[in-house]
C-alpha cells in the first residue's frame, strides 16, 4: 500500500505527453520476449523429432530480433515521439 501512495509523485514519464517512444519500445521488447519463447518451443520440438521450416525461412526468421533491436535502440536514442 505504501508504494501505491507514492504513485501520485511519479512524474509524467509513463503517461504524459512525449512518452509514446517508451510505449513503443516496451512493445518491441515484448515482441523480442515472445520471439524467444517461440524459438525455444521450436527448439524443443526439433529435439523431439518434429521438422523445422526450410533453411531459407529460418534465415529470414533469424533477422526478426535484429530488426526489433535496431528499432529499440532507435527509439531510446532518438525519442521521436
N, C-alpha and C positions, 0 to 999 in steps of 0.2 A: 504494500500500500504506500510505503514511503516513496518508492520510485514513481508511482503514478502521480503523487502530489507534486513532484518536481517537473512533470511533463509540461506544464504551462510555462516553464522557464526556458525551454528549449527554443533556440532561435528558429526562424522560419526556413531552415535549410532543407527540411523534408517536405514541407507543404507550401512554401512561399513561392513567389514568382522567381524565375531563374533557376528552378531546381529540376526542370524537365530532363536535363542531361543525367542527373542522378537516377531518375526512374528508368531512363533508357539503359543506363549502364547496369543497373540491377537486373533488368530484363535480360540483357545479354549474358550476365553472369549466371542467371538461372538457366539459360539455354545451354551454356557450357556444362553446367551440372547435369542437365538432362542428357546431353550428348555423352557424357562419361558413363552415366547409368546404362544407356542403350548399348554403348560399346562393350561394357562389362557383361551385359546379357548375351551379346553376340559371341563374346569370347567363351563364356560358359557353354553356350550352345555348340560352338565349334569343338570344344573339348568333348562334348557328349556325342559328337559324330554328325551333327547337322551341317548341311552345306552353307558356305558363306556366299555372298554375292560375288560377281566376277571381279577380277583384279582391277579392271578399269573403274568399276563402280567403287571399289574400296579406295582407289587413289583419289577419286573425287570426294568421297566421304571424309577422307583424311584431311582435306583442305577446310572443312567446316570450322574446326576450332581456331585455325589461323585467321580466318575472316572475322570470326566473333571476337578474338583477342585484339585484332587491329582496331575493330570498332570500339572496344572497351578503352583502349589506350587513347584513341582519338577523342572520345567523349570526356575522358578525365583531363587531358591536356587542353583541349580547345574550349570545352564547356559551351557548345554552340547555342544552347537554348536553356 
